[in-house]
Amino acid sequence: MKKPSKSPAFLLALAAAATAALGVAMPAAHAADKLKVGMLSTLSGAGAGLGVDIRDGFALAVQQNGGKLGGLPVETVIADDQQNPEVAKQSAERLLKRDKVDVMTGIVFSNVMLAVGPGVFAAQVPYISANAGPSQYAGEQCNPYFFNVAWQNDNLHEAIGKTVMDKGFKKVVVLAPNYPAGKDAVAGFRRYYKGVVADEIYTKLGQLDYSAELAQARAARPDAMYIFLPGGMGINFIKQFVGAGLSKDVTLFGPGFSADEDVIKAVGEPMLGMFNSSHWAHDLDNAANKRFVADFVKAYGRLPSLYASQGYDAALLIGAAVRDVKGKIEDKPALLKALKAAKFESVRGPFRFNHNQYPVQDYYLRVITKDPQGRVTNRTLGKIFEQHADAYAPQCKMK
């Protein structure tokens, strides 16, 4: 989706009109003539595939609705955070102050979300997270302007921790990046896995060479290994894991975002047999999901990942809220109430928020296999958790 072409004179006039409007006492909120969305995401570097999928899933929902959400024409202003918190803060400030976006979405990484959040919340602009789900915003720092349509960081790791425990693995090595989501990942896994964690290894965010970590893991002699390495990190690790021969003796587990279609496409058959957890799968049997998957493949020529499904659901949530306030998006209390009501048809099936505005939802076990068409892809095996809430919600004081 390209940025709209506007002349400097038009932008200045628009800014002047917006500034003047702020000084006028309006008797009541009125329907806007369009919805301006700030799409700030990682669109370059090792994590670019994740941001691209969120962007493309969001764009598909807008396209399906004739360029509108909730009846309002959509203008999406896209910015690349470069997976850099400082760049993200500067870009967010431009989206809020110069572009005057009505809502924001798109951030992939939790450290970026934590950097951007305070400015967005201070501006009283609703943020609908299509991925990042830091524990801070689920718990004590929960905020009425933050809605997570994906999951809380720990959840997929909790699900796979339970699976590894249930399958009887006695000794595990865990590997994750040293940043907030990585710490949440290990905390979530260990909340449900009660066997021996032989080693807990943290890497640099964005690291692509794992020779030292693989040697460290081999020395621990585990029967299973759990990794959380999103995007290019996971792609490189799995190739090196198989190349080092560890896959012969060690069963590999991961959350869905370390074993999803973006990673499978890059790695291929070496991923066969890897187990992973997810709140969504392209083979979930509901009408909304079937339409989404078919239209995504038609539009982009690839199977969607969970990131794409989250971008799509973020758009549907925004559209439902705009519809329910009849386009009066300047009525912030009404808009926030409509967002929290979440009256949309998710690709996951029935969807609802907990009081902390994170989802309460099912989590599934998937395995990477070949489908009838010969594609290496995920197949859903069954539910791990049903209507699972995050562990931090009790710390949130919102009602």
C-alpha positions as CSV (number, residue, x, y, z in Angstrom):
1,M,0.0,0.0,0.0
2,K,1.6,3.3,-1.1
3,K,1.5,6.5,0.8
4,P,-1.0,9.0,-0.8
5,S,0.7,11.7,-2.8
6,K,-0.1,15.1,-1.4
7,S,1.4,18.5,-2.2
8,P,3.2,20.5,0.5
9,A,0.5,23.2,0.2
10,F,-2.3,20.7,0.7
11,L,-0.6,19.2,3.8
12,L,-0.1,22.7,5.2
13,A,-3.7,23.6,4.6
14,L,-4.8,20.3,6.2
15,A,-2.6,20.9,9.2
16,A,-4.0,24.5,9.6
17,A,-7.5,23.3,9.3
18,A,-6.9,20.6,12.0
19,T,-5.3,23.1,14.3
20,A,-8.2,25.5,13.9
21,A,-10.7,22.7,14.6
22,L,-9.0,22.0,17.9
23,G,-10.0,25.5,19.1
24,V,-13.7,25.2,18.2
25,A,-16.0,23.9,20.9
26,M,-18.1,21.2,19.2
27,P,-21.5,20.4,20.6
28,A,-21.1,16.7,19.7
29,A,-18.8,14.4,17.9
30,H,-19.5,14.3,14.1
31,A,-18.8,11.5,11.6
32,A,-15.3,11.9,10.1
33,D,-14.8,11.9,6.3
34,K,-12.0,9.4,6.5
35,L,-10.0,7.2,8.9
36,K,-6.3,7.8,9.0
37,V,-4.3,4.8,10.2
38,G,-0.6,5.0,11.3
39,M,1.1,1.7,10.3
40,L,4.4,1.7,12.1
41,S,6.2,-1.6,11.6
42,T,9.5,-3.4,10.9
43,L,9.8,-3.3,7.1
44,S,13.6,-3.7,6.7
45,G,16.3,-5.8,8.2
46,A,16.1,-9.3,9.7
47,G,12.6,-8.8,11.0
48,A,11.1,-7.3,7.9
49,G,9.1,-10.4,6.9
50,L,7.1,-10.1,10.0
51,G,6.2,-6.4,9.5
52,V,5.4,-7.0,5.8
53,D,3.0,-9.8,6.7
54,I,1.2,-7.6,9.2
55,R,1.0,-4.8,6.7
56,D,-0.3,-7.1,4.0
57,G,-2.9,-8.7,6.2
58,F,-4.2,-5.3,7.2
59,A,-4.2,-4.1,3.6
60,L,-6.2,-7.2,2.5
61,A,-9.0,-6.4,5.0
62,V,-9.2,-2.8,3.7
63,Q,-9.2,-4.1,0.1
64,Q,-12.0,-6.6,0.9
65,N,-14.1,-3.7,2.3
66,G,-13.7,-1.5,-0.8
67,G,-11.0,0.7,0.7
68,K,-13.0,1.4,3.8
69,L,-13.2,0.3,7.4
70,G,-16.5,0.7,9.3
71,G,-17.8,2.7,6.4
72,L,-15.0,5.3,6.4
73,P,-12.4,5.5,3.5
74,V,-9.0,4.5,4.9
75,E,-5.7,6.4,4.4
76,T,-2.9,4.3,5.7
77,V,0.4,6.1,6.5
78,I,3.2,3.6,6.5
79,A,6.5,4.0,8.4
80,D,9.4,1.7,8.9
81,D,10.7,1.5,12.5
82,Q,13.8,-0.4,11.3
83,Q,13.5,-2.5,14.5
84,N,15.1,0.4,16.3
85,P,13.3,1.9,19.4
86,E,14.7,5.4,18.8
87,V,13.8,5.5,15.1
88,A,10.3,4.2,16.1
89,K,9.8,7.0,18.6
90,Q,10.7,9.6,16.0
91,S,8.4,8.0,13.4
92,A,5.5,7.7,15.9
93,E,5.9,11.4,16.8
94,R,5.6,12.3,13.1
95,L,2.5,10.0,12.7
96,L,0.9,11.6,15.7
97,K,1.8,15.3,15.2
98,R,2.3,15.8,11.5
99,D,0.0,13.1,10.0
100,K,-2.5,13.3,12.9
101,V,-3.5,9.6,12.6
102,D,-6.7,8.5,14.3
103,V,-5.4,5.0,15.3
104,M,-2.0,3.2,15.2
105,T,-1.0,-0.4,14.7
106,G,1.8,-2.6,13.2
107,I,4.7,-2.8,15.7
108,V,6.3,-6.2,15.8
109,F,8.9,-6.1,18.6
110,S,8.1,-5.5,22.3
111,N,11.1,-3.3,23.0
112,V,9.9,-1.0,20.2
113,M,6.3,-1.1,21.6
114,L,7.5,-0.1,25.1
115,A,9.5,2.8,23.6
116,V,6.6,4.1,21.5
117,G,3.7,3.4,23.9
118,P,4.0,6.4,26.3
119,G,3.9,9.0,23.5
120,V,0.9,7.3,21.8
121,F,-1.0,7.0,25.1
122,A,-0.3,10.7,26.0
123,A,-1.7,11.7,22.6
124,Q,-4.9,9.7,23.5
125,V,-4.6,7.8,20.2
126,P,-5.9,4.1,20.3
127,Y,-3.1,1.6,19.6
128,I,-4.2,-1.8,18.3
129,S,-1.3,-4.2,18.6
130,A,-1.1,-6.7,15.8
131,N,1.8,-8.4,17.4
132,A,3.8,-7.0,20.3
133,G,2.3,-8.1,23.7
134,P,4.6,-7.1,26.5
135,S,3.9,-8.2,30.0
136,Q,4.1,-4.6,31.2
137,Y,1.1,-3.5,29.2
138,A,-0.8,-6.6,30.3
139,G,-0.2,-5.9,34.0
140,E,0.5,-2.9,36.0
141,Q,1.1,-0.6,33.0
142,C,-2.1,-1.5,31.3
143,N,-3.7,1.4,29.5
144,P,-7.1,2.2,28.1
145,Y,-5.6,3.2,24.8
146,F,-3.7,-0.1,24.3
147,F,-5.5,-3.1,22.7
148,N,-3.7,-6.3,21.8
149,V,-5.4,-8.3,19.1
150,A,-2.7,-10.9,19.0
151,W,-1.6,-12.4,22.4
152,Q,0.4,-11.7,25.5
153,N,4.1,-12.5,25.0
154,D,4.1,-15.4,27.4
155,N,1.1,-17.3,26.0
156,L,2.4,-19.3,23.1
157,H,5.4,-20.2,25.2
158,E,3.2,-21.4,28.1
159,A,1.3,-23.6,25.6
160,I,4.5,-25.2,24.3
161,G,5.9,-25.6,27.8
162,K,2.8,-27.6,28.7
163,T,3.2,-29.7,25.6
164,V,6.9,-30.5,26.2
165,M,5.9,-31.5,29.8
166,D,3.0,-33.6,28.7
167,K,5.2,-35.4,26.1
168,G,7.5,-36.5,28.9
169,F,10.7,-34.7,27.9
170,K,13.0,-34.6,31.0
171,K,15.8,-32.2,30.1
172,V,15.5,-29.1,27.9
173,V,17.7,-26.3,26.7
174,V,15.9,-23.0,26.1
175,L,17.2,-20.2,23.7
176,A,15.7,-16.7,23.3
177,P,16.9,-13.2,22.4
178,N,17.9,-10.9,25.3
179,Y,15.0,-8.4,25.1
180,P,11.6,-8.1,26.8
181,A,9.8,-10.6,24.7
182,G,12.6,-13.1,25.1
183,K,12.4,-12.8,28.8
184,D,8.6,-13.2,28.7
185,A,9.1,-16.3,26.5
186,V,11.3,-18.1,28.9
187,A,9.0,-17.1,31.9
188,G,6.0,-18.4,30.0
189,F,7.7,-21.7,29.1
190,R,9.0,-22.3,32.6
191,R,5.5,-21.5,34.1
192,Y,4.3,-24.8,32.6
193,Y,7.4,-26.9,32.0
194,K,8.5,-28.4,35.4
195,G,11.3,-30.7,34.1
196,V,15.0,-29.9,34.1
197,V,16.1,-26.7,32.2
198,A,19.7,-27.7,31.6
199,D,20.6,-24.4,30.2
200,E,19.0,-21.0,29.5
201,I,20.7,-19.2,26.7
202,Y,20.1,-15.6,25.7
203,T,21.4,-14.1,22.4
204,K,21.6,-10.7,20.9
205,L,18.4,-9.5,19.2
206,G,19.0,-9.9,15.4
207,Q,21.8,-12.4,15.8
208,L,22.3,-14.7,12.9
209,D,25.3,-17.0,13.8
210,Y,24.6,-19.6,16.4
211,S,27.7,-21.7,16.4
212,A,28.6,-20.9,20.0
213,E,25.1,-21.4,21.2
214,L,24.8,-24.8,19.4
215,A,28.0,-26.0,21.0
216,Q,26.7,-24.9,24.4
217,A,23.4,-26.7,23.8
218,R,25.2,-29.9,22.7
219,A,27.3,-29.9,25.8
220,A,24.1,-29.9,28.0
221,R,22.9,-33.1,26.3
222,P,19.2,-32.3,26.3
223,D,16.4,-34.5,24.9
224,A,14.5,-31.4,23.7
225,M,15.3,-27.8,22.8
226,Y,12.9,-24.9,22.9
227,I,13.7,-21.8,20.9
228,F,12.1,-18.4,20.5
229,L,13.8,-16.7,17.5
230,P,11.4,-14.7,15.3
231,G,12.0,-13.9,11.6
232,G,15.5,-14.2,10.2
233,M,16.9,-15.3,13.5
234,G,14.8,-18.5,13.5
235,I,15.5,-19.2,9.8
236,N,19.3,-19.1,10.4
237,F,19.1,-21.1,13.7
238,I,17.1,-24.0,12.3
239,K,19.4,-24.3,9.3
240,Q,22.4,-24.4,11.6
241,F,20.7,-26.7,14.1
242,V,20.0,-29.3,11.4
243,G,23.4,-28.7,9.8
244,A,25.2,-29.4,13.1
245,G,23.4,-32.8,13.4
246,L,21.5,-31.9,16.6
247,S,18.2,-32.8,15.1
248,K,19.1,-36.5,15.2
249,D,19.0,-36.6,19.0
250,V,17.2,-33.5,20.1
251,T,13.5,-32.7,19.4
252,L,13.0,-29.1,18.5
253,F,10.0,-27.1,19.8
254,G,9.1,-23.4,19.3
255,P,6.2,-20.9,19.4
256,G,4.3,-20.4,16.2
257,F,6.3,-17.3,15.3
258,S,9.5,-19.4,15.2
259,A,7.9,-22.1,13.0
260,D,5.4,-20.2,10.8
261,E,5.1,-19.9,7.0
262,D,7.7,-17.2,6.7
263,V,10.3,-19.5,8.4
264,I,9.1,-22.6,6.6
265,K,9.4,-20.9,3.2
266,A,13.0,-20.1,3.8
267,V,14.1,-23.4,5.5
268,G,11.9,-26.0,3.9
269,E,12.1,-29.7,4.6
270,P,14.6,-29.6,7.5
271,M,11.7,-28.2,9.6
272,L,9.6,-31.4,9.1
273,G,8.4,-32.8,12.4
274,M,9.0,-29.6,14.4
275,F,6.2,-28.9,16.9
276,N,4.9,-25.4,17.7
277,S,2.1,-23.6,19.4
278,S,-0.2,-21.0,18.0
279,H,-3.6,-19.2,18.6
280,W,-4.2,-19.4,14.8
281,A,-3.6,-21.7,11.9
282,H,-4.4,-21.5,8.2
283,D,-6.4,-24.8,8.5
284,L,-8.8,-23.6,11.2
285,D,-12.3,-24.5,10.1
286,N,-14.4,-21.3,10.1
287,A,-15.8,-19.2,7.3
288,A,-13.8,-16.0,8.2
289,N,-10.5,-17.9,8.2
290,K,-11.2,-19.7,4.9
291,R,-12.0,-16.5,3.2
292,F,-8.9,-14.8,4.6
293,V,-6.5,-17.6,3.6
294,A,-8.0,-17.9,0.1
295,D,-7.9,-14.2,-0.5
296,F,-4.4,-13.8,0.9
297,V,-3.0,-16.5,-1.3
298,K,-4.8,-15.0,-4.3
299,A,-3.5,-11.5,-3.5
300,Y,0.1,-12.3,-2.5
301,G,0.9,-15.8,-3.8
302,R,1.9,-17.2,-0.5
303,L,0.3,-18.8,2.6
304,P,-0.4,-16.3,5.3
305,S,1.5,-16.4,8.6
306,L,0.1,-15.7,12.0
307,Y,1.5,-12.2,11.6
308,A,-0.7,-11.7,8.6
309,S,-3.7,-13.0,10.4
310,Q,-3.1,-10.6,13.2
311,G,-2.8,-7.6,10.9
312,Y,-6.1,-8.7,9.2
313,D,-7.9,-9.0,12.6
314,A,-6.5,-5.6,13.7
315,A,-8.1,-4.1,10.7
316,L,-11.4,-5.9,11.3
317,L,-11.4,-4.8,15.0
318,I,-10.8,-1.2,14.0
319,G,-13.6,-1.4,11.3
320,A,-16.1,-2.8,13.8
321,A,-15.4,0.0,16.3
322,V,-15.7,2.7,13.6
323,R,-18.9,1.1,12.5
324,D,-20.4,0.9,16.0
325,V,-19.6,4.6,16.7
326,K,-21.2,5.5,13.3
327,G,-18.0,7.1,12.1
328,K,-17.7,9.5,15.0
329,I,-14.1,8.5,15.8
330,E,-13.5,11.8,17.6
331,D,-15.7,10.5,20.4
332,K,-12.8,8.8,22.2
333,P,-14.8,7.3,25.1
334,A,-17.3,5.7,22.6
335,L,-14.5,4.5,20.3
336,L,-12.6,2.9,23.2
337,K,-15.8,1.2,24.4
338,A,-16.5,-0.1,20.9
339,L,-12.9,-1.4,20.5
340,K,-13.2,-3.3,23.8
341,A,-16.5,-4.8,22.8
342,A,-14.6,-6.5,19.8
343,K,-17.7,-7.2,17.7
344,F,-16.0,-8.6,14.7
345,E,-15.6,-12.0,13.1
346,S,-12.0,-13.0,13.9
347,V,-10.1,-15.6,11.8
348,R,-9.7,-17.4,15.1
349,G,-13.4,-17.8,15.7
350,P,-15.2,-16.1,18.6
351,F,-12.9,-13.3,20.0
352,R,-13.1,-11.4,23.3
353,F,-10.8,-9.2,25.4
354,N,-10.0,-9.7,29.0
355,H,-10.3,-6.6,31.2
356,N,-6.7,-5.7,30.5
357,Q,-7.5,-5.6,26.7
358,Y,-5.5,-8.7,25.8
359,P,-7.3,-11.7,24.3
360,V,-8.8,-14.6,26.1
361,Q,-8.5,-17.4,23.5
362,D,-7.6,-21.0,22.5
363,Y,-4.1,-22.1,21.8
364,Y,-3.3,-25.0,19.4
365,L,-0.5,-27.5,18.8
366,R,0.8,-27.7,15.3
367,V,3.4,-29.9,13.5
368,I,5.2,-29.1,10.4
369,T,4.4,-31.7,7.7
370,K,3.6,-32.0,4.0
371,D,0.1,-31.2,2.9
372,P,-1.7,-33.1,0.1
373,Q,-0.3,-30.6,-2.4
374,G,3.3,-31.5,-1.3
375,R,3.8,-28.1,0.5
376,V,5.9,-28.1,3.7
377,T,3.5,-26.3,6.1
378,N,1.8,-26.5,9.5
379,R,-1.0,-28.9,10.4
380,T,-3.1,-28.4,13.5
381,L,-3.1,-31.4,15.8
382,G,-5.5,-30.1,18.6
383,K,-6.0,-27.6,21.4
384,I,-3.5,-27.1,24.2
385,F,-5.4,-24.4,26.1
386,E,-9.1,-23.4,25.9
387,Q,-10.0,-19.8,26.6
388,H,-6.6,-19.1,28.1
389,A,-6.0,-15.7,29.8
390,D,-2.5,-14.2,30.5
391,A,-0.9,-14.4,33.9
392,Y,-0.5,-10.6,34.2
393,A,-4.2,-9.6,34.0
394,P,-4.7,-9.6,37.8
395,Q,-2.1,-6.8,38.1
396,C,-4.2,-4.6,35.7
397,K,-6.5,-2.2,37.6
398,M,-8.7,-1.3,34.6
399,K,-12.3,-2.6,34.9
